[in-house]
Structure formats: C-alpha cells, structure tokens
C-alpha cells in the first residue's frame, strides 16, 4: 500500500526491518476524487485536518485512517492553479513509488 524505498543513507534499516518516522514523497498529489490519481502507483484516502499558508505555498495536513490516522503534510507550491481543500474535507493522496522515501 505504501510502496516505496527506504531512504536513510546515513543509517538505513536492514532489509525486512520496520521503518518508522517521517514519510517524504516527492511529487505527491492531492485530489478530491480518486479517479484523478488513477495513473499513480500509490494512493491513500484521508481527511484534511489543517491548512497552513506558508509564503507562496499552501500546506495541507491530511490524516489517513489506513496508517493509524497519521498526518501527512502535502505542500502545494501553486495554490492558485489547483483545487483548494477545506478542513474536514475528504481527499486522496497519490504518488509514484519511485518518489517515496521512508526514514527511520
């Protein structure tokens, strides 16, 4: 479900070890409809728990039930060109496996 590669070049976990901590995904997408992300390798459903405007980008915090309601932060660098989401709104996160790193 959370396909990707473990990526801590300083202290990588041994193969088969559980990785925990921050999830970093380059090119993560946020959409209100799962069909919009159907060409991506991985997808999670979630609920927007907070929206933060940082300079020229919008940050969405999304709680995902499939991973124990952990919150994933999604950075939208061009909020004027994308759909904006409100707190409490259901959304989908999508990414390609090659772009994900899990740090322990």
C-alpha positions, 0 to 999 in steps of 0.5 A: 500500500505504501510502496516505496524505498527506504531512504536513510543513507546515513543509517538505513534499516536492514532489509525486512526491518520496520521503518518508522518516522517521517514519510517524504514523497516527492511529487505527491498529489492531492485530489478530491476524487480518486479517479484523478490519481488513477495513473499513480502507483500509490494512493491513500484516502484521508481527511484534511485536518489543517491548512497552513499558508506558508509564503507562496505555498499552501500546506495541507495536513491530511490524516489517513485512517489506513496508517493509524490516522497519521498526518501527512503534510502535502505542500502545494507550491501553486495554490492558485492553479489547483483545487483548494481543500477545506478542513474536514474535507475528504481527499486522496493522496497519490504518488509514484513509488519511485518518489517515496522515501521512508526514514527511520 
